[in-house]
Amino acid sequence: MNAVEVDPERRTARVGAGATWGEFDRATQEHGLATTGGRVSTTGVAGLTLGGGSGWLERRYGLACDNLVSVDLVTADGRTVTASEDEHPELFWALHGGGGNFGIATSFEFAVHPVGPEVLAGLLLWPGDAGYEVGRAYRDMAFDAPDELGSALVFLTGPPEEFIPVHLQGQTLAAIAILWAGDVTDGEDAIADLRALGPEVDLVGPMPYTEFQCMIDDPPGLGNYWSADYHDTFPDEALDTFVKYGFERPSPVSQQILVPWGGAIARVSDEATPMTHRDVRWISHPFAMWDVAEDATANIDWAQSFRRDIAAHTNGGVYLNFIGHEGEERIKAAFGDAKFRRLQQVKADWDPSNVFQGNQNIRPATS
Ligand SMILES: Cc1cc2nc3c(=O)[nH]c(=O)nc-3n(C[C@H](O)[C@H](O)[C@H](O)COP(=O)(O)OP(=O)(O)OC[C@H]3O[C@@H](n4cnc5c(N)ncnc54)[C@H](O)[C@@H]3O)c2cc1C
């Protein structure tokens, strides 16, 4: 279930639904190819893709689901079917972000693209106090940067690693994560303005794509609560709120993340997939994690409180892979009313008894 077969001539890869992105990336990179996958190598290809699939390559090559050629599935009544643009196209449409609602995927076929094997990637790090200035400069360039620039603004705690100066270990840091999906020299030029902001630690350099894809893997066993919102703009007031919560993270493993969309994501037409707000500029993503159960409440409260304080700057939409179970209204917000009803109809056609409900559940339409 985790096999990956690459066809370098056709530039496609077929992957079993049990594979992780680490397994997929290692197999496709043997041919210098890749498609947009998760930012953490242990994430499953299946769940991430069915939910849309956001990753560092998305501004160049679209979301993971935008690269789907076909999906093999077992349906609620036990049939095996292939969904593609030619076979069961309405089901195929629903699999572009509608989640695990419509069947159990057994394999996926993706379009893959030349990437690396060496890319310009890594982290630029500043003491947290610099985050107000760095955040403004980043916000003013990242969305309009060339499609090759995948990036994020992250508030995190300096880990006790030898590449972090001792005075920054255990402190709140502002980081810009970078992956340039193109020529390394062009990438150096594109990030020159960020480097001019004087990061105290510069970990950006040429490295294997597969290495960067594992660089922010978190240790197993942490408790998690994440949420997210879409933003059409991210004015100074929103940025100040974002930074404030970056400092107020109750746990050193929690992170406060801001991701720009745009590029190839925005060039996919609104009708092509169930996902809405393709033209959104920013996603804020409080990513609460903790390693002892007693810290759960404080971390969850932190993420929820951030959402309340940033609410005036959101557009009401959400990317479902970046949230947990927050109720049906939030699921509707990811698709909009018309597309949600269309998904409910697909659900009624393929899973009328709602067998597949351990997910961001879309209940079948009733006649
Ligand atoms: C550390 C971490 C980092 C992440 N980073 C990203 C990121 O960069 N970009 C992003 O878009 N998301 C990211 N996510 C969110 C991730 O996409 C979702 O949590 C996704 O559901 C995980 O899928 P999975 O297959 O790994 O998990 P699982 O727990 O196996 O599955 C989660 C759900 O996916 C569905 N599903 C899984 N397999 C199948 C299948 N074979 N057929 C049908 N449905 C299936 C089911 O509804 C299932 O309940 C991240 C999550 C974590 C924990």
The ligand as an SDF file (V2000), in Angstrom:
LIG
                    3D

 53 58  0  0  0  0  0  0  0  0999 V2000
    2.4830   17.4140   11.6660 C   0  0  0  0  0  0  0  0  0  0  0  0
    1.4440   17.7280   10.6270 C   0  0  0  0  0  0  0  0  0  0  0  0
    1.7570   18.5470    9.5630 C   0  0  0  0  0  0  0  0  0  0  0  0
    0.8120   18.8350    8.5880 C   0  0  0  0  0  0  0  0  0  0  0  0
    1.1410   19.6260    7.5220 N   0  0  0  0  0  0  0  0  0  0  0  0
    0.2390   19.8360    6.5430 C   0  0  0  0  0  0  0  0  0  0  0  0
    0.6040   20.5650    5.3790 C   0  0  0  0  0  0  0  0  0  0  0  0
    1.7330   21.0040    5.2220 O   0  0  0  0  0  0  0  0  0  0  0  0
   -0.3370   20.7500    4.4290 N   0  0  0  0  0  0  0  0  0  0  0  0
   -1.6140   20.2570    4.5560 C   0  0  0  0  0  0  0  0  0  0  0  0
   -2.4150   20.4410    3.6270 O   0  0  0  0  0  0  0  0  0  0  0  0
   -1.9820   19.5820    5.6530 N   0  0  0  0  0  0  0  0  0  0  0  0
   -1.0830   19.3530    6.6480 C   0  0  0  0  0  0  0  0  0  0  0  0
   -1.4500   18.6470    7.7500 N   0  0  0  0  0  0  0  0  0  0  0  0
   -2.8520   18.2190    7.8820 C   0  0  0  0  0  0  0  0  0  0  0  0
   -3.0580   16.8940    7.1800 C   0  0  0  0  0  0  0  0  0  0  0  0
   -3.1870   17.1210    5.7790 O   0  0  0  0  0  0  0  0  0  0  0  0
   -4.3590   16.2290    7.6740 C   0  0  0  0  0  0  0  0  0  0  0  0
   -4.2380   15.9830    9.0510 O   0  0  0  0  0  0  0  0  0  0  0  0
   -4.6220   14.9360    6.9210 C   0  0  0  0  0  0  0  0  0  0  0  0
   -5.9290   14.4980    7.2260 O   0  0  0  0  0  0  0  0  0  0  0  0
   -3.6270   13.8750    7.3060 C   0  0  0  0  0  0  0  0  0  0  0  0
   -3.8270   12.7450    6.5090 O   0  0  0  0  0  0  0  0  0  0  0  0
   -3.1500   11.3440    6.9030 P   0  0  0  0  0  0  0  0  0  0  0  0
   -3.4200   10.4160    5.7890 O   0  0  0  0  0  0  0  0  0  0  0  0
   -1.7340   11.5860    7.3250 O   0  0  0  0  0  0  0  0  0  0  0  0
   -3.8750   10.9870    8.2770 O   0  0  0  0  0  0  0  0  0  0  0  0
   -4.9270    9.8970    8.7390 P   0  0  0  0  0  0  0  0  0  0  0  0
   -5.1100   10.1570   10.2010 O   0  0  0  0  0  0  0  0  0  0  0  0
   -4.5450    8.5330    8.2930 O   0  0  0  0  0  0  0  0  0  0  0  0
   -6.2370   10.3060    7.9810 O   0  0  0  0  0  0  0  0  0  0  0  0
   -6.9230   11.4700    8.2920 C   0  0  0  0  0  0  0  0  0  0  0  0
   -8.2300   11.4580    7.5300 C   0  0  0  0  0  0  0  0  0  0  0  0
   -7.9580   11.4900    6.1230 O   0  0  0  0  0  0  0  0  0  0  0  0
   -8.8780   10.6640    5.4310 C   0  0  0  0  0  0  0  0  0  0  0  0
   -8.1450    9.5480    4.8190 N   0  0  0  0  0  0  0  0  0  0  0  0
   -6.9030    9.0970    5.1380 C   0  0  0  0  0  0  0  0  0  0  0  0
   -6.5780    8.0620    4.3210 N   0  0  0  0  0  0  0  0  0  0  0  0
   -7.6180    7.8690    3.5070 C   0  0  0  0  0  0  0  0  0  0  0  0
   -7.8780    6.9600    2.4350 C   0  0  0  0  0  0  0  0  0  0  0  0
   -6.9980    6.0310    2.0680 N   0  0  0  0  0  0  0  0  0  0  0  0
   -9.0640    7.0540    1.7830 N   0  0  0  0  0  0  0  0  0  0  0  0
   -9.9870    7.9740    2.1520 C   0  0  0  0  0  0  0  0  0  0  0  0
   -9.7960    8.8510    3.1560 N   0  0  0  0  0  0  0  0  0  0  0  0
   -8.6250    8.8000    3.8180 C   0  0  0  0  0  0  0  0  0  0  0  0
   -9.8780   10.1730    6.4510 C   0  0  0  0  0  0  0  0  0  0  0  0
  -10.9640   11.0660    6.5210 O   0  0  0  0  0  0  0  0  0  0  0  0
   -9.0790   10.2090    7.7470 C   0  0  0  0  0  0  0  0  0  0  0  0
   -9.8970   10.3280    8.8850 O   0  0  0  0  0  0  0  0  0  0  0  0
   -0.5030   18.3140    8.7140 C   0  0  0  0  0  0  0  0  0  0  0  0
   -0.8060   17.4870    9.7890 C   0  0  0  0  0  0  0  0  0  0  0  0
    0.1610   17.1970   10.7460 C   0  0  0  0  0  0  0  0  0  0  0  0
   -0.1850   16.2790   11.8820 C   0  0  0  0  0  0  0  0  0  0  0  0
  1  2  1  0
  2  3  1  0
  2 52  2  0
  3  4  2  0
  4  5  1  0
  4 50  1  0
  5  6  2  0
  6  7  1  0
  6 13  1  0
  7  8  2  0
  7  9  1  0
  9 10  1  0
 10 11  2  0
 10 12  1  0
 12 13  2  0
 13 14  1  0
 14 15  1  0
 14 50  1  0
 15 16  1  0
 16 17  1  0
 16 18  1  0
 18 19  1  0
 18 20  1  0
 20 21  1  0
 20 22  1  0
 22 23  1  0
 23 24  1  0
 24 25  2  0
 24 26  1  0
 24 27  1  0
 27 28  1  0
 28 29  2  0
 28 30  1  0
 28 31  1  0
 31 32  1  0
 32 33  1  0
 33 34  1  0
 33 48  1  0
 34 35  1  0
 35 36  1  0
 35 46  1  0
 36 37  1  0
 36 45  1  0
 37 38  2  0
 38 39  1  0
 39 40  1  0
 39 45  2  0
 40 41  1  0
 40 42  2  0
 42 43  1  0
 43 44  2  0
 44 45  1  0
 46 47  1  0
 46 48  1  0
 48 49  1  0
 50 51  2  0
 51 52  1  0
 52 53  1  0
M  END
$$$$
